[in-house]
């Protein structure tokens, strides 16, 4: 079977919003050998699309063909084979014979109704596309003895809903289609930038990007929007030059539109340097922007005694904006 480059079109048939992750048509551990089933998962975390795309230590990405956000947005991750179910107790649901859907959920929280509706609809459209009965939709916990996902879902009831949706798509309430706007892509900071002791650095980007019309930051430091937008960030920051165990904070911070007044930290974490004095952290989240503010990435060195830390590299795999 070739690379499944039709997956985005199949996802759009659901009526739910769809985003194609950059490079998805060529992403996979080779082409998908066959499609005999669909395996439903939960991610066991939040804002973890980067893990599904890139993998984790000991398991390289992609880890599924789709990432289903809690908002009901479907992210198309890969057209090739993904490492999402092994070992499998079903020959129809191996990595080589099944599609994987990773749904954003920490494994404890209730499922939003819009996300479940998108889940049913996506499974139904995949079954229609590949000529499968609803019975071929299985939970990870049903085809792998070591797994418990997707949590809290009775898969018999789930399959019955998928079957009804296949017969009558109106079974699922479709959301009002949101209008996509320009995406910010390929932000990168590849030159060393120093963070002084007891100080903070606003990261300046060195890679050009595309943002909303007439909303480009002249100093290369801010992400701007030309209206009310959700801004979804997904990337990686690397630091060096810290003593082992030293603390450093990383934050996505909102400022006034002119960049002169700090408003709040929309997202902030404290990281600790490893034995080599290095920090490597994923930076991601979903933030509200509008025409009155801007978003900046800051690195804060809280110690007065720690020598200068160095921001070695920041790479944003993708930054997407869409209307609120």
C-alpha atoms as one frame of an Amber mdcrd trajectory, in Angstrom:
protein
   0.000   0.000   0.000   1.388   3.483  -0.807   1.776   6.433   1.517  -1.715
   7.402   2.689  -1.692  10.967   1.384  -5.508  11.042   1.329  -5.781  11.107
   5.142  -6.266  14.880   5.386  -9.117  14.747   2.864 -10.686  11.877   4.792
 -10.414  13.851   8.043 -12.097  16.882   6.466 -15.125  14.769   5.574 -15.898
  14.679   9.308 -16.795  18.378   9.297 -14.411  19.002  12.197 -11.465  21.420
  11.868  -8.303  19.852  10.458  -4.649  20.915  10.572  -1.937  19.201   8.559
   1.345  18.926  10.483   4.195  20.062   8.260   5.797  17.208   6.307   3.110
  14.682   7.194   2.850  13.196   3.687   6.437  11.931   3.895   6.439  11.092
   7.618   6.435   7.471   8.748   8.551   4.395   9.262   8.176   3.555   5.598
   4.792   3.392   3.829   1.747   1.892   5.559   1.675  -1.788   4.446  -2.095
  -2.174   4.865  -5.155  -0.796   6.658  -7.205  -3.524   8.310  -8.202  -1.705
  11.484  -8.152   1.468  13.581  -6.659   1.685  17.080  -7.902   4.379  19.487
  -5.527   5.756  22.130  -5.209   8.514  24.704  -1.915  10.381  25.005  -1.691
  10.447  28.832  -0.817  14.150  28.731  -1.702  17.599  27.440  -0.208  19.717
  24.646   1.769  16.645  23.592   1.431  16.724  19.837   5.213  17.093  19.534
   5.622  13.679  21.203   3.248  12.031  18.741   5.125  13.639  15.846   8.720
  13.268  17.034   8.589  10.363  19.479  10.145  10.015  22.916  13.372   8.502
  24.289  13.534   4.904  23.143  10.707   5.211  20.616  11.065   7.359  17.520
   8.122   9.168  15.974   5.687   9.271  14.424   3.623   7.480  17.052   0.242
   7.697  15.312  -1.375   8.933  12.129  -3.569  11.481  13.911  -3.480  13.600
  17.059  -6.985  14.526  18.196  -6.969  17.712  20.252  -9.346  18.157  23.188
 -11.079  20.932  21.199 -12.093  18.448  18.495  -9.463  19.647  16.025  -7.918
  16.793  14.038  -4.171  17.030  13.391  -2.878  14.876  10.533   0.569  13.625
  11.602   1.772  10.928   9.214   0.967   9.131   5.968   3.252   6.181   6.653
   3.574   3.471   9.270   3.553   4.623  12.899   4.717   2.965  16.115   1.419
   3.018  18.024   0.635  -0.591  18.983   3.121  -3.352  19.715   2.865  -6.109
  20.633  -0.674  -6.564  19.344  -3.040  -9.396  20.183  -4.849  -8.826  16.874
  -3.390  -9.274  13.413  -5.727  -6.565  12.154  -4.349  -4.011  14.620  -0.563
  -4.079  14.355   1.616  -1.142  13.395   1.727  -2.557   9.877  -2.000  -3.199
   9.544  -3.796  -0.434  11.440  -4.158   3.320  11.681  -3.590   4.972  15.048
  -5.428   7.927  16.582  -3.859   9.529  19.662  -6.471  11.613  21.480  -5.267
  14.336  23.841  -6.203  13.313  27.392  -4.205  12.818  30.587  -5.831   9.458
  31.275  -7.981  10.807  34.107  -9.965  13.814  32.893 -13.478  13.593  31.449
 -13.701  13.566  27.661 -15.123  16.783  26.148 -18.203  15.988  24.076 -16.796
  17.799  21.036 -13.663  15.640  21.172 -15.671  12.425  21.439 -17.867  13.478
  18.526 -14.743  14.129  16.454 -13.394  10.724  17.540 -16.553   8.918  16.377
 -16.684  10.858  13.115 -13.012  10.290  12.276 -13.267   6.549  12.929 -16.411
   6.382  10.790 -14.781   8.174   7.861 -11.670   5.991   8.077 -13.828   2.867
   8.026 -15.688   4.188   4.985 -12.450   5.080   3.190 -10.778   1.724   3.718
 -13.841  -0.526   3.513 -13.830  -1.587   7.162 -16.755  -2.471   9.438 -17.107
  -0.548  12.691 -16.061  -3.739  14.485 -12.495  -3.104  13.279 -12.281  -0.002
  15.501 -10.571  -1.116  18.701  -9.279   0.511  21.848  -5.572   0.146  22.556
  -6.530  -1.683  25.749  -8.393  -4.295  23.686  -5.477  -5.263  21.452  -2.527
  -4.833  23.816  -2.520  -6.524  27.218  -0.222  -3.868  28.717  -2.435  -0.864
  27.919  -5.428   0.843  29.537  -6.299   3.472  26.953  -8.497   5.097  25.971
  -9.549   5.534  29.585 -13.168   5.518  30.652 -14.589   4.570  27.255 -16.749
   1.503  26.740 -15.488   0.446  23.333 -18.607  -1.567  22.518 -20.665   1.591
  22.940 -17.998   3.533  21.045 -18.204   1.131  18.080 -22.000   1.254  18.086
 -21.830   5.040  17.760 -19.284   4.735  14.942 -21.603   2.288  13.152 -24.551
   4.704  13.465 -22.366   7.512  12.181 -21.380   5.417   9.152 -25.057   4.878
   8.302 -26.121   8.424   9.114 -23.428  11.114   9.508 -26.059  13.414  11.042
 -25.749  11.240  14.172 -22.856  13.511  15.152 -23.348  17.203  15.848 -20.768
  19.012  13.740 -19.170  22.178  15.114 -19.476  25.488  13.336 -16.566  25.408
  10.905 -13.912  27.858  11.984 -12.002  29.854   9.441  -8.286  29.187   9.330
  -5.978  32.168   9.077  -2.324  32.530   8.213   0.069  30.280  10.105   3.383
  31.227  11.634   5.897  28.616  10.516   9.569  27.751  10.927  10.514  30.123
  13.726  14.080  29.497  14.776  16.795  30.993  16.984  20.083  29.449  15.959
  22.611  31.951  17.283  23.887  32.058  20.875  22.033  34.481  23.137  23.204
  35.146  26.703  20.986  35.156  29.774  22.675  37.238  32.502  22.788  36.264
  36.166  19.693  37.501  38.006  18.243  38.548  34.690  16.082  37.573  31.754
  16.460  37.270  28.001  13.749  37.778  25.416  14.602  35.333  22.652  15.084
  36.892  19.245  14.292  34.757  16.235  16.734  34.422  13.354  14.534  32.470
  10.955  11.975  34.420   8.961   8.326  33.524   9.305   4.890  34.274   7.953
   2.398  35.819  10.330  -0.929  37.581  10.107  -1.056  40.414   7.545   0.661
  43.626   8.661   1.625  42.085  11.995   5.339  41.424  11.743   7.473  42.225
  14.790  10.257  44.648  13.746  12.697  43.435  16.411  12.273  39.732  15.597
  11.180  38.941  19.146   7.393  38.835  19.148   4.573  36.741  17.759   1.678
  38.971  16.750  -1.887  38.435  15.583  -4.134  40.726  13.534  -7.291  39.688
  15.379  -8.580  37.399  18.120  -6.587  34.212  17.661  -5.679  30.983  19.373
  -1.939  30.579  18.969  -0.664  27.003  19.327   3.066  26.695  19.987   5.166
  23.555  19.635   8.949  23.572  19.876  12.203  22.923  21.708  14.677  25.132
  23.626  18.304  24.224  24.400  20.526  25.973  26.986  24.109  25.442  28.112
  26.628  26.960  30.509  24.788  26.334  33.778  26.148  24.560  36.868  24.650
  21.072  37.295  21.273  21.341  39.019  20.968  25.099  38.506  17.467  26.432
  37.937  16.293  28.399  34.947  12.751  29.443  34.037  11.295  29.379  30.522
   8.120  31.345  29.815   5.769  32.387  27.054   4.940  35.931  28.153   2.298
  38.366  26.954   3.137  42.053  26.584   1.271  45.121  25.441   1.088  45.479
  21.678   4.049  47.886  21.615   6.124  45.448  23.693   6.787  47.962  26.472
   4.520  46.624  29.226   4.634  43.088  30.651   1.152  41.625  31.082   1.510
  38.028  32.271   3.241  34.695  31.817   0.781  32.637  29.811   2.966  29.555
  30.372   6.043  29.111  32.582   8.134  26.215  33.836  11.241  25.763  35.971
  13.947  23.518  34.513  17.131  22.165  36.100  20.453  21.760  34.349  21.776
  18.228  33.900  25.247  17.051  34.970  26.694  18.717  31.887  25.106  22.060
  32.665  22.562  21.736  29.867  18.801  22.168  29.659  16.603  20.793  26.890
  12.869  21.380  27.227   9.821  21.113  25.020   7.913  24.370  24.923   4.299
  24.297  23.901   0.813  25.447  24.682  -2.248  27.266  23.414  -2.482  30.996
  24.103  -4.977  33.767  23.424  -3.717  36.667  21.322  -5.417  39.757  19.924
  -4.618  43.170  18.449  -3.748  44.592  21.882  -1.001  42.179  22.891   1.988
  40.174  21.687   3.707  36.961  22.758   7.414  36.634  23.576   9.579  33.710
  24.681  11.646  34.538  27.765  14.439  32.681  29.551  14.906  33.773  33.178
  18.037  33.129  35.253  16.926  33.715  38.874  20.341  33.277  40.526  22.644
  36.192  41.321  25.622  33.854  41.633  25.174  31.603  38.593  27.297  32.546
  35.617  25.687  33.578  32.375  23.509  30.918  30.780  23.514  30.617  27.004
  20.450  30.035  24.848  21.988  27.747  22.263  19.020  27.001  20.055  15.262
  27.387  19.926  13.305  25.690  17.178   9.575  25.922  16.670   8.344  22.927
  14.696   5.169  24.836  13.970   3.151  27.728  15.300  -0.448  27.820  14.146
  -3.033  30.527  14.549  -6.762  30.252  14.067  -9.732  32.403  14.964 -11.229
  32.524  18.445
